[in-house]
Amino acid sequence: MTKARLDGLYIFLFGSVLFVLLGVGLEHAAPTSLTDFRGLYYPARCLVEHCDPYQDRDVLRIAQAQGGIPPSDGEQERQVVTQNVYLPTAFFFTVPFATLPWGPAHMLWMALTAGSFIVASFLMWDMGANYAPILSGVLVGFLLANSEVLIITGNAAGIVISFCAIAVWCFLRERFVLAGILCLAAGLSLKPQDAGLVWLYFLLAGGIYRRRALQTLLATVALGLPGVLWVSHVAPHWIQELHSNLQAYSIRGMNDPGRAIPSLVGAINLQTVFSAFWNDPRIYNLVTYFVCGALLLAWILVTLRSRSSQERTWLALASIAALSLLPVYHRQYDDKLLLLTIPACALLWTHRGIIARLALLVTSAALVLTGDLPSMILLSLYHRQPLTATGLSARPGTHAMVFRTPLVLLAVGIFYLWIYASRRSAPPASAESGSPAEVPSAPATP
């Protein structure tokens, strides 16, 4: 191990320690912690007791009987706990936790979230360290130190994103492939909106990557089908009930893009920007789908028309990691998927020039603006006054707080797509060597 690689490892370890200490400390200090995990645990507990996990009154009855609705819970927390919005495929993962009492279940969930995220971050540092070990250590360490919300909320995104990154490492290294397949399958079963487009890349890339994608699809069906059959037996109208729960989330509180207000875990999809100009779902959804659809189509065409290599894979994943968060509803904890941009940034940094500086600027800006601690500081500086207006007439500070994440994600997605498209004819490189391929000082027109 070189000195630079050792220094990068120390920086990563420092970020890991901060992640655990701050996450656990803030979780204990929060008046309502692990709200999102309660929204997984009590519906699964409801299913175990043979009642409908998509009926909020059934879940509420189970949660109240077991002390799962503390007095500090507001209307929004109660909604998260009782109105299940996860597909039945998620129950294969959550039911084992629901068979345990709340105490050991939530401790095990926190340990799995923190442990898997640290492992995934280490693997992304390991890949980036092939190009720039210290830079990769700084970026990964910073992201880790600013991911406390994963522990505080207990949202499944922490585990899904971790499993997704672990699967990417396994597929590119061609090591522990079965573990990678199971990890990505678990991610698709829990939150397909986070892992789906990463899986799509491997399907489109062809060769051994397509085989891994198809194997993952089979594993996803095998893991998720029992949950679908079980729920269909217990709650035959679960599709309509799930749709009703999703509708309830979209028309109340912060989940409505037209009423977006600054929040540590606020919505980050592109609708929050366009709704300030046209506060009509038919318009801001259409504009969002058009913009994101055009970028996704370009990404698909580039992937289909070019040969894959490890370097091009990182550029593709960096672009899609950001773009996948924009078209449909996501919250601040989902943006930890930016972990997949760090190896691509390290790759481009080794070639210096304007592209290297742009890669560092765009990636670091995204990590800072989406980081938990900077967001807390910005929120503390924001004057907390009741909103007297919405749309463009709202205060400029409101727009800055709400728009910062979707706009920086859009910038990251477009930048890496631009580089990815400019290098579509790059020769493939060995997945084991990790040697960087040539990067042009300025991308040519695709």
C-alpha positions as CSV (number, residue, x, y, z in Angstrom):
1,M,0.0,0.0,0.0
2,T,1.4,3.3,-1.1
3,K,1.6,6.3,1.3
4,A,-1.1,8.1,-0.7
5,R,-3.4,5.2,-0.5
6,L,-2.8,4.8,3.2
7,D,-3.5,8.6,3.7
8,G,-6.8,8.2,1.8
9,L,-7.7,5.2,3.9
10,Y,-7.1,7.2,7.1
11,I,-9.4,10.0,5.8
12,F,-12.1,7.4,5.0
13,L,-11.8,6.0,8.5
14,F,-12.2,9.4,10.1
15,G,-15.3,10.0,8.1
16,S,-16.7,6.6,9.1
17,V,-16.2,7.4,12.8
18,L,-17.9,10.8,12.4
19,F,-20.8,9.1,10.6
20,V,-21.4,6.6,13.4
21,L,-20.9,9.0,16.3
22,L,-23.0,11.9,14.9
23,G,-25.6,9.6,13.6
24,V,-26.2,7.6,16.8
25,G,-25.9,10.8,18.9
26,L,-28.5,12.7,16.8
27,E,-30.8,9.7,16.7
28,H,-30.9,9.6,20.5
29,A,-31.4,13.3,20.7
30,A,-34.2,13.5,18.1
31,P,-37.7,13.7,19.6
32,T,-39.0,11.3,16.9
33,S,-36.3,9.1,15.5
34,L,-36.4,6.1,13.1
35,T,-39.8,7.2,11.8
36,D,-39.2,5.7,8.4
37,F,-38.1,2.4,9.9
38,R,-41.3,2.4,12.0
39,G,-43.1,2.8,8.6
40,L,-41.5,-0.5,7.5
41,Y,-41.6,-2.4,10.8
42,Y,-45.3,-1.9,11.8
43,P,-46.8,-2.8,8.4
44,A,-44.6,-5.9,8.4
45,R,-45.7,-6.6,11.9
46,C,-49.3,-6.2,10.8
47,L,-48.8,-8.7,8.0
48,V,-47.3,-11.2,10.4
49,E,-50.4,-10.9,12.5
50,H,-52.6,-11.5,9.4
51,C,-54.0,-8.0,9.0
52,D,-53.9,-5.7,6.0
53,P,-50.5,-3.8,5.9
54,Y,-51.9,-1.3,3.5
55,Q,-54.9,-0.3,5.7
56,D,-53.7,2.6,7.9
57,R,-56.3,1.7,10.6
58,D,-55.0,-1.8,10.9
59,V,-51.4,-0.7,11.1
60,L,-52.3,2.1,13.6
61,R,-54.0,-0.5,15.8
62,I,-50.9,-2.7,15.8
63,A,-48.5,0.2,16.4
64,Q,-50.6,1.7,19.2
65,A,-50.8,-1.7,20.9
66,Q,-47.0,-1.9,20.9
67,G,-46.3,1.7,21.8
68,G,-45.1,2.6,18.3
69,I,-46.9,6.0,18.2
70,P,-45.2,8.2,20.9
71,P,-46.9,11.4,22.0
72,S,-44.2,13.4,20.3
73,D,-45.4,12.2,16.9
74,G,-47.2,14.8,14.7
75,E,-49.6,14.1,11.9
76,Q,-46.8,13.6,9.3
77,E,-45.0,11.0,11.5
78,R,-48.2,9.2,12.1
79,Q,-48.8,9.2,8.3
80,V,-45.4,7.7,7.6
81,V,-45.8,4.9,10.2
82,T,-49.4,3.9,9.2
83,Q,-49.7,4.5,5.4
84,N,-47.4,1.9,3.8
85,V,-46.0,3.0,0.4
86,Y,-43.6,0.1,-0.2
87,L,-44.3,-2.7,-2.7
88,P,-45.1,-6.2,-1.3
89,T,-41.7,-7.3,-2.5
90,A,-40.2,-5.4,0.4
91,F,-41.7,-7.8,3.0
92,F,-39.1,-10.5,2.3
93,F,-36.6,-8.1,3.9
94,T,-38.7,-6.4,6.6
95,V,-40.7,-9.4,8.0
96,P,-37.6,-10.9,9.7
97,F,-37.2,-7.7,11.6
98,A,-40.9,-7.6,12.4
99,T,-40.7,-11.0,14.1
100,L,-38.4,-9.4,16.7
101,P,-39.5,-7.0,19.5
102,W,-39.0,-3.3,18.7
103,G,-35.9,-3.0,20.8
104,P,-33.6,-5.5,19.1
105,A,-35.3,-4.9,15.7
106,H,-34.4,-1.2,15.6
107,M,-30.9,-1.7,17.0
108,L,-30.3,-4.4,14.3
109,W,-31.7,-2.1,11.6
110,M,-29.4,0.8,12.7
111,A,-26.4,-1.5,12.8
112,L,-27.2,-2.9,9.3
113,T,-27.7,0.6,7.9
114,A,-24.5,2.0,9.3
115,G,-22.4,-1.1,8.6
116,S,-23.6,-1.6,5.1
117,F,-23.1,2.1,4.2
118,I,-19.5,2.0,5.6
119,V,-18.7,-1.1,3.7
120,A,-20.2,0.3,0.5
121,S,-18.3,3.6,1.0
122,F,-15.0,1.6,1.5
123,L,-15.6,-0.3,-1.7
124,M,-16.2,3.0,-3.6
125,W,-13.1,4.4,-2.1
126,D,-11.2,1.3,-3.1
127,M,-12.3,1.7,-6.7
128,G,-11.5,5.5,-6.7
129,A,-8.2,4.8,-5.1
130,N,-7.0,3.2,-8.3
131,Y,-6.9,6.7,-9.7
132,A,-6.7,9.2,-6.9
133,P,-6.6,7.7,-3.4
134,I,-6.4,10.9,-1.4
135,L,-9.1,12.7,-3.3
136,S,-11.3,9.6,-3.1
137,G,-10.7,9.4,0.6
138,V,-11.7,13.1,1.0
139,L,-14.9,12.8,-1.0
140,V,-16.0,9.5,0.5
141,G,-15.1,10.7,4.0
142,F,-17.0,13.9,3.6
143,L,-20.1,12.0,2.3
144,L,-19.9,9.6,5.2
145,A,-19.6,12.4,7.7
146,N,-22.7,14.1,6.2
147,S,-25.0,11.1,6.1
148,E,-26.4,11.1,9.6
149,V,-30.0,11.3,8.3
150,L,-29.7,7.6,7.2
151,I,-29.4,6.6,10.9
152,I,-31.8,9.2,12.3
153,T,-34.7,8.3,10.0
154,G,-33.9,4.6,9.5
155,N,-35.1,5.0,5.9
156,A,-34.5,1.9,3.6
157,A,-32.5,4.1,1.3
158,G,-29.4,3.7,3.5
159,I,-29.5,-0.1,3.0
160,V,-30.6,0.0,-0.7
161,I,-27.9,2.5,-1.8
162,S,-25.3,0.5,0.2
163,F,-26.3,-2.8,-1.4
164,C,-26.4,-1.1,-4.8
165,A,-22.8,0.1,-4.5
166,I,-21.6,-3.2,-3.1
167,A,-23.2,-5.0,-6.2
168,V,-21.4,-2.5,-8.5
169,W,-18.1,-3.4,-6.9
170,C,-18.8,-7.1,-7.1
171,F,-19.8,-7.0,-10.8
172,L,-16.8,-4.8,-11.9
173,R,-14.3,-6.7,-9.9
174,E,-15.9,-10.1,-10.7
175,R,-15.5,-11.1,-7.1
176,F,-18.3,-12.3,-4.7
177,V,-20.6,-12.2,-7.7
178,L,-23.4,-14.1,-5.9
179,A,-23.3,-11.6,-3.1
180,G,-23.5,-8.8,-5.6
181,I,-26.6,-10.3,-7.3
182,L,-28.4,-10.8,-4.0
183,C,-27.5,-7.2,-2.9
184,L,-28.8,-5.6,-6.1
185,A,-31.9,-7.9,-6.0
186,A,-32.6,-6.8,-2.4
187,G,-32.3,-3.2,-3.5
188,L,-34.7,-3.6,-6.4
189,S,-37.2,-5.3,-4.1
190,L,-37.0,-2.6,-1.4
191,K,-36.7,0.6,-3.4
192,P,-36.6,0.1,-7.2
193,Q,-36.7,3.9,-7.7
194,D,-33.2,4.0,-6.2
195,A,-31.6,0.9,-7.7
196,G,-33.6,0.4,-10.9
197,L,-31.5,2.5,-13.3
198,V,-28.3,1.2,-12.0
199,W,-29.6,-2.3,-12.8
200,L,-30.7,-1.0,-16.3
201,Y,-27.1,0.0,-17.1
202,F,-25.8,-3.5,-16.6
203,L,-28.7,-4.8,-18.7
204,L,-27.9,-2.4,-21.6
205,A,-24.1,-2.7,-21.4
206,G,-24.2,-6.3,-22.8
207,G,-21.7,-9.1,-22.3
208,I,-21.1,-10.3,-18.8
209,Y,-22.8,-7.3,-17.3
210,R,-26.1,-8.3,-19.1
211,R,-25.8,-11.8,-17.7
212,R,-25.4,-10.3,-14.2
213,A,-28.5,-8.1,-14.7
214,L,-30.6,-11.1,-15.8
215,Q,-29.4,-13.1,-12.9
216,T,-30.3,-10.2,-10.6
217,L,-33.8,-10.1,-12.2
218,L,-34.4,-13.8,-11.5
219,A,-33.2,-13.3,-7.9
220,T,-35.5,-10.3,-7.5
221,V,-38.5,-12.4,-8.6
222,A,-37.5,-15.3,-6.3
223,L,-37.1,-13.0,-3.3
224,G,-40.2,-10.8,-3.9
225,L,-42.8,-13.3,-5.2
226,P,-43.6,-14.9,-1.9
227,G,-44.4,-11.5,-0.4
228,V,-46.7,-10.6,-3.3
229,L,-48.5,-13.9,-2.9
230,W,-48.8,-13.5,0.9
231,V,-50.1,-10.0,0.7
232,S,-52.5,-10.9,-2.1
233,H,-54.0,-13.6,0.2
234,V,-54.2,-11.4,3.3
235,A,-55.2,-8.1,1.5
236,P,-56.7,-8.9,-1.9
237,H,-57.3,-5.1,-2.6
238,W,-53.7,-4.1,-1.8
239,I,-53.1,-2.5,-5.2
240,Q,-56.0,0.0,-4.7
241,E,-54.9,0.6,-1.1
242,L,-51.3,1.2,-2.1
243,H,-52.4,3.7,-4.8
244,S,-54.6,5.5,-2.2
245,N,-51.6,5.7,0.2
246,L,-49.4,7.2,-2.5
247,Q,-52.1,9.7,-3.4
248,A,-52.3,10.7,0.3
249,Y,-48.6,11.4,0.3
250,S,-48.7,13.5,-2.8
251,I,-51.5,15.9,-1.7
252,R,-50.4,16.7,1.9
253,G,-47.6,18.5,3.6
254,M,-44.1,18.7,2.1
255,N,-44.6,15.9,-0.4
256,D,-46.6,18.2,-2.7
257,P,-44.0,19.9,-4.9
258,G,-46.2,23.0,-5.2
259,R,-46.0,23.5,-1.4
260,A,-42.3,22.6,-1.0
261,I,-40.7,24.2,2.1
262,P,-37.1,23.9,3.3
263,S,-36.5,20.7,5.2
264,L,-33.5,18.5,6.0
265,V,-35.3,15.6,4.3
266,G,-37.4,17.5,1.8
267,A,-38.3,16.4,-1.7
268,I,-35.4,16.6,-4.3
269,N,-37.1,15.7,-7.5
270,L,-37.2,18.2,-10.4
271,Q,-41.0,18.9,-9.9
272,T,-40.1,21.1,-6.9
273,V,-38.4,23.5,-9.3
274,F,-40.9,23.6,-12.1
275,S,-43.8,23.9,-9.7
276,A,-42.6,27.3,-8.7
277,F,-43.4,28.4,-12.3
278,W,-46.5,26.3,-13.0
279,N,-48.2,25.1,-9.8
280,D,-50.2,22.5,-11.7
281,P,-49.3,18.8,-11.6
282,R,-50.3,18.3,-15.2
283,I,-47.7,20.9,-16.2
284,Y,-44.8,20.4,-13.8
285,N,-45.0,16.6,-14.1
286,L,-45.0,16.9,-17.9
287,V,-42.1,19.3,-18.1
288,T,-40.1,17.1,-15.6
289,Y,-40.8,13.9,-17.6
290,F,-39.8,15.7,-20.8
291,V,-36.5,17.0,-19.5
292,C,-35.5,13.8,-17.6
293,G,-36.8,11.6,-20.4
294,A,-34.7,13.3,-23.0
295,L,-31.6,12.9,-20.8
296,L,-32.4,9.3,-20.0
297,L,-32.9,8.5,-23.7
298,A,-29.5,10.1,-24.6
299,W,-27.9,8.0,-21.8
300,I,-29.6,4.8,-23.2
301,L,-28.5,5.5,-26.8
302,V,-24.9,6.2,-25.7
303,T,-24.8,3.0,-23.7
304,L,-26.2,0.9,-26.5
305,R,-23.9,2.3,-29.2
306,S,-20.6,2.1,-27.3
307,R,-18.3,-0.6,-26.0
308,S,-18.2,-1.0,-22.2
309,S,-15.1,-0.6,-20.1
310,Q,-14.6,-0.1,-16.4
311,E,-13.8,3.6,-16.9
312,R,-16.9,4.1,-19.1
313,T,-19.0,2.2,-16.6
314,W,-18.1,4.7,-13.9
315,L,-19.0,7.6,-16.1
316,A,-22.3,6.0,-16.9
317,L,-23.1,5.2,-13.3
318,A,-22.1,8.7,-12.2
319,S,-24.6,10.2,-14.6
320,I,-27.5,7.9,-13.9
321,A,-27.0,8.1,-10.1
322,A,-27.9,11.8,-10.3
323,L,-30.5,11.6,-13.0
324,S,-32.4,8.8,-11.5
325,L,-33.3,11.0,-8.5
326,L,-35.0,13.7,-10.5
327,P,-38.1,12.4,-12.4
328,V,-40.0,10.7,-9.5
329,Y,-40.4,11.4,-5.8
330,H,-37.2,11.2,-3.8
331,R,-36.1,12.7,-0.5
332,Q,-32.7,14.0,0.8
333,Y,-31.6,10.6,2.1
334,D,-31.8,9.2,-1.5
335,D,-29.1,11.5,-2.8
336,K,-26.5,9.4,-1.0
337,L,-26.6,7.5,-4.3
338,L,-24.0,10.2,-5.3
339,L,-21.5,7.8,-3.7
340,L,-21.4,6.2,-7.2
341,T,-20.0,9.5,-8.7
342,I,-16.8,9.4,-6.6
343,P,-14.8,6.8,-8.7
344,A,-15.7,8.7,-11.9
345,C,-14.5,12.0,-10.3
346,A,-11.3,10.3,-9.3
347,L,-10.8,8.9,-12.8
348,L,-11.2,12.3,-14.5
349,W,-9.0,14.0,-11.9
350,T,-5.9,12.0,-12.9
351,H,-6.0,13.6,-16.3
352,R,-5.8,17.1,-15.1
353,G,-6.9,20.0,-17.3
354,I,-10.3,21.7,-17.4
355,I,-12.3,18.5,-17.4
356,A,-10.6,17.4,-14.2
357,R,-11.3,20.7,-12.5
358,L,-14.9,20.7,-13.7
359,A,-15.4,17.1,-12.4
360,L,-14.1,18.1,-8.9
361,L,-16.2,21.3,-8.9
362,V,-19.4,19.6,-9.9
363,T,-19.0,16.5,-7.7
364,S,-17.8,18.4,-4.6
365,A,-20.6,21.0,-5.0
366,A,-23.1,18.2,-5.1
367,L,-21.7,16.5,-2.0
368,V,-21.6,19.8,-0.1
369,L,-25.1,21.0,-1.1
370,T,-26.7,17.7,-0.3
371,G,-24.7,16.9,2.8
372,D,-26.6,16.7,6.1
373,L,-24.4,19.0,8.2
374,P,-24.3,21.8,5.5
375,S,-28.1,21.4,5.2
376,M,-28.5,21.8,8.9
377,I,-26.4,25.0,8.9
378,L,-28.4,26.4,6.0
379,L,-31.7,25.6,7.7
380,S,-30.5,27.3,10.9
381,L,-29.6,30.4,8.9
382,Y,-32.9,30.4,7.1
383,H,-35.5,32.6,8.7
384,R,-38.3,30.3,9.9
385,Q,-41.4,32.2,9.1
386,P,-44.7,30.9,7.9
387,L,-45.0,30.9,4.2
388,T,-47.3,33.6,3.0
389,A,-47.0,32.8,-0.6
390,T,-46.1,29.9,-2.9
391,G,-44.6,29.7,-6.4
392,L,-42.4,32.5,-7.6
393,S,-43.8,35.0,-5.1
394,A,-42.2,33.0,-2.2
395,R,-39.1,34.3,-0.5
396,P,-35.8,34.0,-2.4
397,G,-34.4,32.1,0.6
398,T,-37.1,29.5,0.1
399,H,-36.2,29.0,-3.5
400,A,-32.5,28.7,-2.7
401,M,-33.1,26.0,0.0
402,V,-35.6,24.0,-2.0
403,F,-34.0,24.3,-5.5
404,R,-30.4,23.6,-4.4
405,T,-30.5,19.8,-4.5
406,P,-32.5,19.1,-7.7
407,L,-30.5,21.7,-9.6
408,V,-27.1,20.4,-8.5
409,L,-28.2,16.9,-9.2
410,L,-29.2,18.0,-12.7
411,A,-25.8,19.6,-13.2
412,V,-24.0,16.4,-12.1
413,G,-26.2,14.2,-14.4
414,I,-25.6,16.4,-17.4
415,F,-21.9,16.8,-16.8
416,Y,-21.2,13.1,-16.5
417,L,-23.5,12.3,-19.4
418,W,-21.6,14.8,-21.5
419,I,-18.2,13.2,-20.7
420,Y,-19.8,9.7,-21.1
421,A,-21.1,10.6,-24.6
422,S,-17.8,12.1,-25.7
423,R,-15.9,8.9,-24.9
424,R,-18.3,6.3,-26.5
425,S,-15.5,4.9,-28.7
426,A,-13.0,4.5,-25.9
427,P,-11.3,1.0,-25.9
428,P,-12.3,-1.3,-23.1
429,A,-10.0,-1.7,-20.1
430,S,-9.5,-4.5,-17.7
431,A,-11.8,-4.5,-14.7
432,E,-9.1,-5.8,-12.5
433,S,-6.3,-3.4,-13.5
434,G,-8.2,-0.2,-12.7
435,S,-5.8,1.6,-15.1
436,P,-7.4,4.9,-16.3
437,A,-8.0,5.2,-20.0
438,E,-7.2,8.4,-22.0
439,V,-9.6,11.2,-21.3
440,P,-9.7,14.1,-23.8
441,S,-9.0,17.5,-22.5
442,A,-12.2,18.7,-24.0
443,P,-15.1,16.4,-25.0
444,A,-15.9,16.2,-28.7
445,T,-19.4,16.5,-30.0
446,P,-21.1,13.1,-29.9
